[in-house]
């Protein structure tokens, strides 16, 4: 219900501002297949932007305007993982082991990446990998990094035996990876920088709601409601 209420306001806001947009959604498919299907639709429709919004991520109603105003190839809102360690869904190359400041759980680098722990608030920050739950991608990235025959998203973990050799060469580490890590590796190789806007806060919902530390004192977040910031 919370996501539905948010989406209705998001949809109405887009409509009221006169932006021409299309809704493309999939159900019952693997994440990489679903995301590639949406990119295929974007190429057919010749849209300027694709905004990925996962069904467990809540966004400000003006999220599109705030992210597109940067005119970046790819930029994400700030949302946190739903599983420990409870870190932001953005990573950078790092060889060091660190500790999650939220749950105090130590973690090792995932391959060559660590979550970005100390980040400036309300700023654009460069990342090596981001999650795709609230992510805006410009058409120029899609045209260069994706085709139906050579998709931008591939979930490689556990599927190495079924993948072609040219795909295996793009896997960041031996055991494979998720579709968002794979896509970011591909995007970076094509020369596009990747960013997160830490002012665009997007709670990640589940049995409990995972939010950045700066939102944990807001009563209507802690007790099940959600603010729809417009600034």
C-alpha positions as CSV (number, residue, x, y, z in Angstrom):
1,X,0.0,0.0,0.0
2,X,2.8,2.4,0.9
3,X,4.5,1.9,-2.5
4,X,1.2,2.2,-4.3
5,X,0.4,5.6,-2.6
6,X,3.9,6.8,-3.4
7,X,3.7,5.7,-7.1
8,X,0.3,7.3,-7.6
9,X,1.7,10.7,-6.4
10,X,4.9,10.2,-8.5
11,X,2.7,9.4,-11.6
12,X,0.4,12.4,-11.0
13,X,3.4,14.7,-10.6
14,X,4.9,13.6,-13.9
15,X,1.6,14.0,-15.7
16,X,0.9,17.4,-14.2
17,X,4.3,18.7,-15.2
18,X,3.6,17.9,-18.9
19,X,6.3,15.3,-19.4
20,X,5.6,12.7,-21.9
21,X,6.4,9.3,-20.4
22,X,5.7,5.6,-20.8
23,X,5.3,2.9,-18.2
24,X,7.1,-0.4,-18.9
25,X,7.0,-3.1,-16.3
26,X,7.6,-6.9,-16.0
27,X,6.5,-9.6,-13.6
28,X,7.7,-13.1,-12.9
29,X,11.1,-12.7,-14.7
30,X,14.7,-12.7,-13.5
31,X,16.0,-9.3,-12.7
32,X,18.3,-9.1,-15.6
33,X,15.7,-10.3,-18.1
34,X,13.2,-7.7,-16.7
35,X,15.6,-4.8,-16.9
36,X,16.8,-5.7,-20.4
37,X,13.1,-5.9,-21.5
38,X,12.6,-2.4,-20.3
39,X,15.7,-1.2,-22.2
40,X,14.4,-2.8,-25.4
41,X,11.2,-0.9,-25.0
42,X,13.1,2.3,-24.5
43,X,15.0,1.8,-27.7
44,X,11.8,1.1,-29.6
45,X,10.1,4.2,-28.2
46,X,13.1,6.4,-28.6
47,X,12.8,7.8,-25.1
48,X,15.5,10.2,-23.7
49,X,15.7,8.6,-20.2
50,X,14.9,5.4,-18.5
51,X,14.1,5.5,-14.8
52,X,14.3,2.1,-13.0
53,X,12.0,2.0,-10.0
54,X,11.9,-1.3,-8.0
55,X,8.7,-2.3,-6.3
56,X,10.3,-2.1,-2.8
57,X,11.9,1.4,-3.2
58,X,10.0,4.6,-2.2
59,X,11.0,7.8,-4.0
60,X,10.3,11.5,-3.7
61,X,7.5,12.5,-6.1
62,X,9.9,14.9,-7.9
63,X,12.7,12.3,-8.2
64,X,12.8,12.4,-12.0
65,X,13.2,16.2,-12.1
66,X,15.9,16.2,-9.4
67,X,18.0,13.4,-11.1
68,X,17.5,14.6,-14.7
69,X,18.5,18.1,-13.8
70,X,22.1,16.9,-13.4
71,X,22.1,15.7,-17.1
72,X,24.4,12.8,-16.2
73,X,24.7,9.6,-18.1
74,X,23.6,7.6,-15.1
75,X,22.7,8.7,-11.6
76,X,20.9,7.0,-8.7
77,X,19.0,8.1,-5.7
78,X,20.3,7.1,-2.2
79,X,18.8,4.0,-0.8
80,X,20.1,1.3,1.6
81,X,20.4,-2.4,1.3
82,X,17.7,-4.5,3.1
83,X,20.2,-7.0,4.4
84,X,23.2,-6.8,6.7
85,X,25.5,-5.0,6.4
86,X,23.0,-2.2,6.2
87,X,25.0,0.0,3.8
88,X,24.1,2.3,1.0
89,X,23.6,0.6,-2.4
90,X,26.8,2.2,-3.8
91,X,30.2,0.7,-4.0
92,X,33.8,1.7,-4.8
93,X,37.0,-0.2,-5.5
94,X,38.8,-0.9,-2.2
95,X,41.1,-3.6,-0.9
96,X,40.4,-2.9,2.8
97,X,38.0,-4.6,5.2
98,X,35.7,-2.2,7.0
99,X,32.9,-2.2,9.5
100,X,29.3,-1.2,8.9
101,X,28.6,1.8,11.2
102,X,24.9,1.0,11.4
103,X,25.0,-2.7,12.5
104,X,28.7,-2.9,13.5
105,X,29.2,-6.0,11.3
106,X,32.6,-6.3,9.7
107,X,32.6,-7.2,6.0
108,X,35.2,-8.1,3.5
109,X,35.4,-6.6,0.0
110,X,32.9,-8.2,-2.4
111,X,35.4,-9.0,-5.0
112,X,37.2,-5.7,-5.5
113,X,34.4,-3.5,-4.1
114,X,33.4,-2.2,-0.7
115,X,30.2,-0.2,0.1
116,X,30.8,3.5,0.3
117,X,30.3,4.2,4.1
118,X,31.5,7.8,4.6
119,X,29.8,10.0,2.0
120,X,28.9,13.7,1.9
121,X,25.2,14.5,2.5
122,X,23.2,16.2,-0.2
123,X,25.8,16.0,-2.9
124,X,26.7,14.1,-6.1
125,X,29.3,11.5,-5.4
126,X,31.1,9.3,-8.0
127,X,30.7,5.6,-7.6
128,X,32.1,2.5,-9.3
129,X,28.8,0.5,-8.8
130,X,25.3,1.4,-7.8
131,X,22.0,-0.4,-7.3
132,X,19.3,0.0,-9.9
133,X,16.3,0.4,-7.6
134,X,16.0,4.1,-8.2
135,X,18.3,4.9,-11.1
136,X,18.0,7.3,-14.1
137,X,19.9,6.3,-17.3
138,X,20.3,8.5,-20.4
139,X,19.6,7.1,-23.8
140,X,23.2,7.6,-24.9
141,X,24.3,5.0,-22.4
142,X,21.6,2.6,-23.5
143,X,22.5,3.0,-27.2
144,X,26.2,2.3,-26.5
145,X,25.9,-0.4,-23.9
146,X,22.8,-2.4,-24.8
147,X,21.2,-4.3,-27.6
148,X,18.7,-7.2,-27.6
149,X,21.6,-9.4,-28.8
150,X,24.2,-8.0,-26.4
151,X,22.3,-6.9,-23.3
152,X,23.5,-4.5,-20.6
153,X,22.2,-6.6,-17.7
154,X,23.3,-10.1,-17.1
155,X,23.0,-12.0,-13.8
156,X,26.1,-14.1,-13.8
157,X,26.3,-15.6,-10.3
158,X,25.6,-19.3,-10.5
159,X,25.2,-19.3,-14.2
160,X,28.8,-19.4,-15.4
161,X,28.4,-22.8,-17.0
162,X,25.6,-21.5,-19.3
163,X,27.3,-18.2,-20.3
164,X,29.3,-17.5,-23.4
165,X,33.0,-17.0,-23.1
166,X,32.8,-13.3,-24.2
167,X,30.4,-12.7,-21.3
168,X,32.6,-14.5,-18.8
169,X,35.4,-12.1,-19.7
170,X,33.3,-9.2,-18.4
171,X,32.5,-10.8,-15.0
172,X,34.3,-8.6,-12.3
173,X,35.3,-11.7,-10.3
174,X,35.5,-15.4,-10.7
175,X,32.2,-16.5,-9.1
176,X,30.0,-14.1,-11.0
177,X,27.9,-11.2,-9.9
178,X,24.4,-9.6,-9.9
179,X,22.9,-7.8,-12.9
180,X,23.6,-4.3,-11.5
181,X,27.3,-4.9,-10.9
182,X,27.6,-6.4,-14.3
183,X,25.9,-3.4,-16.0
184,X,28.1,-0.9,-14.1
185,X,31.2,-2.7,-15.2
186,X,30.0,-2.5,-18.8
187,X,29.0,1.2,-18.5
188,X,32.4,2.2,-17.0
189,X,34.2,0.4,-19.8
190,X,32.3,2.4,-22.3
191,X,33.5,5.6,-20.6
192,X,30.5,6.8,-18.7
193,X,30.8,8.0,-15.1
194,X,28.4,6.8,-12.5
195,X,26.9,8.9,-9.7
196,X,24.6,8.9,-6.7
197,X,22.8,12.0,-5.5
198,X,22.7,11.7,-1.7
199,X,20.1,14.4,-1.4
200,X,17.5,12.1,-3.1
201,X,16.6,9.8,-0.3
202,X,14.7,6.6,-1.2
203,X,13.7,4.3,1.7
204,X,14.0,0.6,0.9
205,X,11.0,-1.3,2.2
206,X,10.5,-4.8,3.5
207,X,9.5,-6.3,6.8
208,X,11.1,-3.1,8.2
209,X,12.1,0.0,6.3
210,X,15.8,0.7,5.7
211,X,16.6,4.3,5.5
212,X,19.8,6.4,5.6
213,X,20.9,7.5,9.1
214,X,19.8,11.1,8.6
215,X,16.1,9.9,8.3
216,X,15.9,7.7,11.4
217,X,14.7,10.4,13.7
218,X,11.7,11.3,11.6
219,X,8.6,10.0,13.4
220,X,6.5,9.2,10.3
221,X,9.4,7.1,8.9
222,X,10.0,5.2,12.1
223,X,6.3,4.4,12.6
224,X,5.3,3.4,9.1
225,X,4.5,6.6,7.2
226,X,6.6,8.3,4.6
227,X,7.4,11.9,3.8
228,X,7.2,13.0,0.2
229,X,9.8,15.7,0.0
230,X,9.5,18.2,-2.8
231,X,12.7,20.1,-2.2
